Each structure stands twice: as C-alpha cells, then as structure tokens.
Amino acid sequence: MKNLYDVMQLLKRYGTVIYTADYKADLELMEDEVKELYRLQFISAKEYASALLILRQKKVEYDKK
C-alpha cells in the first residue's frame, strides 16, 4: 500500500465506502474500519500497519494546513 487511494480500495474490497464530506472524520472512520478488519483477521499485520501509517500521515498533513 502506497497511498490513501490504496487504503480506500482495501476497505472497498470488504464492502466499506466512507465519505462524509468531512476529510478528518473520513480518516478516523477509515482507521476504525481498518482496526476492525484486522481484529477480525480479514487483513494481514502488514496491511494493517501500512494502512494505519498512511492514515496517520494524512491526519498530520491535514492538521498542518
């Protein structure tokens, strides 16, 4: 996984599409969904770590604006 689009495609693979028109809320909801997918063992530890890293980087970038 390299970017936010890849994280969104990962979630879409499991039937989750997140769009609330609030970018920061979207990132938080995506993070919650990724955690839940990992907890239920749908995704690997590598996918989990990569997705969380991307989402947290996007949060930091958004907060700097």
C-alpha positions as CSV (number, residue, x, y, z in Angstrom):
1,M,0.0,0.0,0.0
2,K,1.4,3.4,-1.0
3,N,-1.3,6.0,-0.6
4,L,-4.8,6.8,0.7
5,Y,-6.4,5.5,-2.5
6,D,-4.9,2.1,-1.8
7,V,-6.4,2.2,1.7
8,M,-9.8,3.1,0.3
9,Q,-9.6,0.2,-2.2
10,L,-8.7,-2.2,0.7
11,L,-11.8,-1.1,2.5
12,K,-13.9,-1.2,-0.7
13,R,-12.8,-4.9,-1.1
14,Y,-14.7,-5.6,2.1
15,G,-17.8,-3.5,1.2
16,T,-16.9,-0.3,3.1
17,V,-17.1,3.1,1.4
18,I,-16.6,6.1,3.6
19,Y,-17.4,9.6,2.5
20,T,-18.9,12.1,5.0
21,A,-17.7,15.4,3.3
22,D,-15.5,15.9,6.4
23,Y,-12.0,14.8,5.5
24,K,-10.7,14.3,9.0
25,A,-13.8,12.4,10.1
26,D,-13.4,10.2,7.0
27,L,-9.8,9.4,8.0
28,E,-10.9,8.5,11.6
29,L,-13.7,6.3,10.3
30,M,-11.3,4.5,7.9
31,E,-8.8,3.9,10.8
32,D,-11.6,2.4,12.8
33,E,-12.6,0.1,9.9
34,V,-9.0,-1.0,9.3
35,K,-8.6,-1.8,13.0
36,E,-11.9,-3.8,12.9
37,L,-10.8,-5.7,9.8
38,Y,-7.5,-6.6,11.5
39,R,-9.2,-7.6,14.7
40,L,-11.5,-10.0,12.7
41,Q,-8.3,-11.3,10.9
42,F,-9.5,-10.2,7.4
43,I,-6.3,-8.4,6.7
44,S,-2.7,-9.2,7.5
45,A,-0.5,-7.5,10.0
46,K,1.5,-5.9,7.1
47,E,-1.7,-4.5,5.5
48,Y,-2.9,-3.2,8.9
49,A,0.4,-1.5,9.7
50,S,0.7,0.0,6.3
51,A,-2.9,1.3,6.3
52,L,-2.6,2.9,9.7
53,L,0.7,4.6,8.8
54,I,-0.9,6.1,5.7
55,L,-4.0,7.3,7.5
56,R,-2.0,8.8,10.4
57,Q,0.3,10.6,7.9
58,K,-2.7,12.0,6.2
59,K,-4.1,13.2,9.5
60,V,-0.8,15.0,10.3
61,E,-0.7,16.6,6.8
62,Y,-4.3,17.8,7.3
63,D,-3.6,19.2,10.7
64,K,-0.7,21.2,9.4
65,K,-3.0,23.1,6.9
